[in-house]
Amino acid sequence: MMNRILIVGGTGYLGKYLAKASVSQGYPTFVLARPATAATHDSSKEKLLQELKDNGIHILAGSLDDHNSLVNAIKQVDIVISSVAVPQHLEQLNIIRAIKEVGNIKRFIPSEFASEVDRVEAFPPFQRVCDTKKKIRREIEESGIPYSFISANSFLAYFVDYFLRPRQKPQPEEVVIYGDGLTKAVMNLEDDIAAFTIRVANDPRTVNKLVIYRPPGNTISQSELVSLWEKKTGRTLQRVFLPEAEMVRLSQSLPHPDNVRISVLHNIFVKGDQTNFELGYEDLEASQLYQDHKYTTVDEFLDTCIISPPETKLTSL
């Protein structure tokens, strides 16, 4: 019998990818969604929920602040994957409590999907986000709930849109380069992150393990990314450099959430916390675990952006 999977945050940016990847791999898939009211009417969310239903995904009414609805939803599944946004990360304590009460969950994956938080040392605005994720990790470990922790690093479609603006008309003439532009980061396509995550959630090899998504074709510097884009488009962009010292100042002076955004950019593209450590013997790497999955490389994805630019919503990092 296939595991039944619940996506909490399934209407969010990554959540919709996770839900579709789950059902496409044949798993009975459920999404927890807050019941709509007149005050919370959102036509775009309603459209997405209908799209999920049309794909065979079951929508369960509930929310993180309604314990009974969480318990009722969790009783119906075997695996819980959370993809809630940063402001809700500590509310995952409610998911942990509900899972402990139900007692039937084979795996819980908390909402991380970015840098490996136990190896990040960042400016305070971003470090506070990482510390919250670490708190959730420690609570899960202490609870005895079977888990997998995931470091998926950077979202490729998101950052290509953020840096290169392929959908902007007319095309921009400039690109901001953070630091010297030479620091390596890891950029994985959202579809691949979702596909890997569903496989991790159902893999006995990954229980109580950290899985890092670091495919060899997706480790790239910002300068290399811009050069690839220039080669493919036949255009030359003016590089406007934002020095590290200025990023330090901005992280201390900008209001929230802009101070978090600049701190993330510094940590990934200047300090290099996604690539400045070697994988240890206990670390599992997704593209090695699932060599049959043909992930999309950065180079391949840029080709598709020329034909059909990515539809991303640039709201936060």
BASE-230978 format. One record per residue (C-alpha): residue number from 0; x negated, y, z negated. Coordinates in steps of 0.001 Angstrom, whole numbers. Each point is the difference from the previous one (the first is absolute). Layout:
# BASE-230978
NUM  X  Y  Z
...
END
This chain:
# BASE-230978
0  0  0  0
1  -1349  3427  983
2  -681  2436  -2831
3  2555  2777  -350
4  -1698  3404  -19
5  1205  3238  -1590
6  -1500  3303  1185
7  372  2791  -2555
8  -452  3284  1844
9  1025  -1631  3253
10  1342  3241  1470
11  -3284  1856  -546
12  -2872  517  2417
13  -1755  -3360  -442
14  3046  -1790  -1410
15  1812  -176  3327
16  -3069  -1625  1585
17  -139  -2540  -2819
18  3689  -864  293
19  -209  -517  3760
20  -3219  -2034  -286
21  1609  -2223  -2630
22  3071  -830  2049
23  -2059  -399  3188
24  -2085  -2667  -1762
25  3196  -1868  -801
26  456  850  -3684
27  3424  832  -1421
28  -555  3690  -693
29  1714  2396  -2392
30  -419  3751  -498
31  982  1803  -3198
32  1745  3269  849
33  1591  2598  -2229
34  3781  159  643
35  937  3019  2082
36  2130  2745  -1507
37  1344  3247  1377
38  -2866  1812  -1718
39  -2679  -2306  1436
40  1374  -349  3549
41  -2921  -411  2403
42  875  -828  3595
43  -3560  -1057  865
44  -63  -2442  -2921
45  3395  -1359  969
46  -1252  -522  3548
47  -3077  -1852  -1300
48  2119  -2190  -2289
49  2200  -910  2940
50  -3091  -822  2060
51  -1265  -2256  -2789
52  3395  -1726  -188
53  -21  -480  3772
54  -3348  -1782  -402
55  1545  -2477  -2441
56  -1213  1678  -3192
57  2280  -71  -3050
58  539  3308  -1826
59  434  -229  -3773
60  1359  2969  -1945
61  -2235  1064  -2860
62  -2691  2330  -1259
63  -3098  30  -2166
64  1829  1768  -2817
65  2881  -2502  -76
66  -1279  -3065  -1865
67  3039  -2170  685
68  -148  632  3744
69  -3715  -866  22
70  624  -3229  -1887
71  2882  -955  2294
72  -2112  631  3100
73  -3035  -1869  -1318
74  2120  -3025  -917
75  720  -459  3708
76  -3619  -186  1204
77  -3339  -1740  -500
78  -2458  2803  857
79  109  3725  -768
80  -2017  2537  1996
81  46  3629  -1102
82  -776  2840  2387
83  1365  2891  -2056
84  -1514  3445  465
85  -2547  1597  -2323
86  2524  1868  -2213
87  1635  -3354  -830
88  -3104  -2046  -701
89  460  -51  -3779
90  3633  -1021  491
91  -1380  -3340  1133
92  -207  -762  -3717
93  3758  -481  327
94  -582  -2606  2733
95  -2469  -1816  -2242
96  2513  -72  -2855
97  2728  -1320  2291
98  -2281  -2691  1460
99  -973  -1141  -3501
100  3655  -196  -1006
101  996  -2030  3070
102  -3046  -2266  -130
103  301  -1502  3482
104  -2346  2118  2116
105  -2841  -1811  1774
106  -1871  3192  958
107  93  3736  -612
108  -1882  2474  2190
109  -20  3538  -1452
110  -66  3149  2105
111  -3634  742  828
112  -862  -517  3694
113  -2900  2462  44
114  -3527  180  -1440
115  -1139  -2605  -2519
116  912  1941  -3124
117  -2313  -1839  -2375
118  -2926  1229  2134
119  1126  3594  542
120  -1591  2991  -1720
121  1790  3065  1328
122  771  3628  -747
123  2525  236  -2879
124  3156  496  2138
125  -568  -3269  1884
126  -1591  -1773  -2956
127  3212  439  -1969
128  1878  -1853  2771
129  -2564  -2801  -87
130  143  -188  -3790
131  3768  -483  199
132  -479  -2865  2464
133  -2605  -1525  -2331
134  2436  251  -2898
135  2549  -1995  2004
136  -2686  -2573  854
137  -915  -489  -3639
138  3672  -285  -1034
139  560  -2699  2619
140  -3094  -1926  -1062
141  1060  161  -3654
142  3561  -1081  853
143  -1096  -3312  1498
144  2062  628  3164
145  -1644  -1589  3078
146  -1280  2860  2141
147  -2064  1076  2964
148  -1674  3421  80
149  -512  1518  3438
150  -2464  2579  1260
151  1149  759  3544
152  -2135  3166  227
153  1166  2737  2442
154  3135  -18  2162
155  -1201  239  3602
156  3093  1509  1678
157  340  2510  -2819
158  -3581  1254  172
159  -164  42  3790
160  3049  2273  -58
161  -1459  2056  -2858
162  -3376  561  1659
163  695  -88  3746
164  3683  1044  303
165  663  -2036  3168
166  3688  1031  26
167  -694  3733  -233
168  774  2072  3104
169  -2234  1548  1160
170  -2789  -2214  -1251
171  -2154  1617  -2718
172  -3403  1354  965
173  -1521  -438  -3460
174  -405  -2774  -2530
175  -974  406  -3647
176  -2959  -2140  -1036
177  -367  -721  -3711
178  -3571  165  -1256
179  -2392  -985  2780
180  2460  -2425  1600
181  -2415  -2942  -222
182  1427  -1877  -2991
183  1580  -3337  901
184  3618  -706  -917
185  2317  -2945  705
186  3107  714  2084
187  2595  -2751  434
188  3186  186  2036
189  3127  25  -2152
190  1446  -2990  1886
191  -3109  -2039  -812
192  1  1091  -3636
193  3581  -1220  -282
194  -669  -3280  1814
195  -3039  -759  -2156
196  1908  878  -3169
197  2828  -2442  683
198  -2555  -2747  594
199  -1887  906  -3181
200  3243  -119  -1999
201  638  -3600  1081
202  -3571  -1322  -105
203  -1001  -2130  -3028
204  -3639  1021  563
205  804  3603  -889
206  1850  -494  -3279
207  -1482  2227  -2711
208  -2552  1314  2512
209  -965  3281  1620
210  231  10  3799
211  -1804  2733  1936
212  943  837  3591
213  -3329  804  1666
214  59  -1356  3583
215  -3332  622  1789
216  1666  1816  2902
217  1579  2605  -2262
218  -2969  1446  -1889
219  -653  3398  1538
220  -1095  3526  -851
221  2093  3065  736
222  -2603  1190  2502
223  154  -3337  1822
224  3798  172  44
225  -39  3462  1594
226  -2637  -1042  2549
227  2068  -3038  1003
228  3047  2208  477
229  -1982  2484  2093
230  -1287  -2797  2214
231  3483  -1431  540
232  1684  3357  663
233  -2823  1703  1906
234  281  2983  -2335
235  -2505  1607  -2350
236  1167  1143  -3404
237  -1657  2744  -1980
238  -1129  -1470  -3303
239  730  2264  -2954
240  -1951  -1258  -3008
241  1365  272  -3531
242  -3057  -282  -2295
243  97  -2176  -3078
244  -499  3002  -2300
245  3137  1591  1422
246  1932  -3236  -517
247  -1101  4  -3642
248  1309  3550  -372
249  3284  -809  1698
250  573  -3068  -2186
251  -206  2303  -3021
252  2011  2946  1353
253  2746  -1332  2256
254  3451  -688  -1482
255  1401  -3520  -250
256  262  -2026  2238
257  -2509  1784  2260
258  -2733  -509  -2610
259  668  -3754  141
260  -147  3  3807
261  -3395  1717  179
262  -1310  -2308  -2763
263  1082  -3072  2002
264  -1648  1340  3151
265  -3215  645  -1907
266  -41  -3417  -1608
267  598  -1886  3257
268  -1799  2095  2611
269  -2822  1645  -1989
270  -762  -2159  -3031
271  842  -3211  1839
272  1574  -2051  -2790
273  1678  -2331  2515
274  -3317  -1239  1401
275  -2750  778  -2513
276  184  -3419  -1675
277  -696  -3509  1221
278  2711  -2606  -344
279  -751  -2300  -2921
280  430  -3741  -167
281  3392  424  -1687
282  1267  2491  2584
283  2210  -1366  2753
284  84  1759  3390
285  3212  -193  2024
286  -1366  -368  3525
287  -2185  -2882  -1187
288  2888  -1695  -1806
289  2309  295  3008
290  -2225  -284  3035
291  2970  -1003  2163
292  1513  3462  -422
293  -1173  2287  2799
294  -163  3357  -1716
295  -28  3256  1961
296  -3378  1729  51
297  -396  3773  -188
298  -1159  14  3623
299  3070  -1952  1155
300  2363  2192  -1965
301  -1352  3211  1524
302  814  -1412  3434
303  3637  -343  -1026
304  54  3568  -1354
305  -722  1380  3455
306  3014  -1880  1369
307  2340  335  -2969
308  -1165  2085  -2994
309  801  -1467  -3457
310  3181  1037  -1754
311  -1222  822  -3499
312  1307  2326  -2657
313  -2842  2092  -1381
314  1250  678  -3506
315  -2793  -1227  -2266
316  -3237  -1930  -76
END
